[in-house]
Amino acid sequence: MSTAASAKNGTWRNWGGNVAARPAREVTPASVDELAAAVRKAAEDGLKVKAVGTGHSFTSIAATDGVLIRPQLLTGIRNIDRDAMTVTVEAGTPLKRLNVALAREGLSLTNMGDIMEQTVSGATSTGTHGTGRESGSIAAQIKGLELVTADGSVLSCSEKENPEVFAAARIGLGALGVVTAITFAVEPVFLLTAREEPMSFDKVTSAFDELWAENEHFEFYWFPHTGSTNTKRNNRSAGPEKPVPQLQGWFEDEFLSNGVFQVAQWVGRAAPGTIPSIARISSKALSARTYTDIPYKVFTSPRRVRFVEMEYAVPREAVIETLHELKAMVDRSGLRVSFPVEVRTAPADDITLSTASGRDSAYIAVHMVKGTPYQAYFTAAERIFTAHEGRPHWGKVHTRDAEYFAGVYPRFGEFTALRDRLDPDRRFQNDYLRRVLGA
């Protein structure tokens, strides 16, 4: 089974296995012209249209009973402009292929998320992000994009060309059209030194502001039912390159982080009462380590244990209070949570529906292993996040609707007005967009 979503007997499923759809037909266009023709044909047949990447979203953002567009033939680099320091890439290109190809050219994105299985258009359209003091989400690094709109026309946008579309379409949720190409800002490839070390929950929360200020990229994982966290700081380095040795890398990233972790999840599922003990052992299994490598080898890691996730962005100044409330809730609830809670940050950006739009943000992500009941935990966590005007990640489980978003996104009306103009007949509508954007 690949890491991507699967289609069996005409049913499409996402990576997490919690969303399924039966499209009327699937189209795999080999060019922008073919994609535009598929959109026009769908309109003639009265069908909705959705493009789907690798299905790493936990929401039904890509689900449709109409035409499902698969972009796997729209891949590869179109153009590298070394004067402008940009790269233009086809929308269906997996981030992994982009990262490897850029490294070969001596180039790199400035920041990235923690996995690279997704397509560039899927990752950016849902607001995928890593962690950064000054550097934002993957979408915040976009300099231009190409979009097939509802009438089948091809629209190019950037700060200079169709700037109002550019402001919104970088994180467009698939609501404004089908993205066919993206131009990213890149820079000469650089080295990052990663320093991973265990730290107590009390220490990391009391020193959070300093840890954030002193590191270009800071994040940590808290293990529920324990007072332990694992911290990670990534900073630019003059070198030399010192990658994690292959055997050690296999032991720590594959055996401990995926293999043993998977077994622990199975045990926890079968006997939830053992989870606090497993959590205490897990939190002590990972020891401190330091390594130096090119960015994508430091930012990203394999994730083979399947899970379901909810993640909210709260104002950065509210993150510690929010975390303390989450910990108190878990401690008194009787819930058994076997998956660590991930905490990251992003600077404010100017993208209309970015979770960091107009405010410095911190992200808190809660997970449950695939197949375990997650509703009680996620509902209790969501109650805490929304009390702090949290904004949910567009590709992760949440229950918010358009009325809520109009309150937490000052520019929400700007996005819906643009959608009215670009897609008046709601060619790109589905149940998820009806809920989060309104009809």
Disulfide bonds with the S-S distance in Angstrom:
none
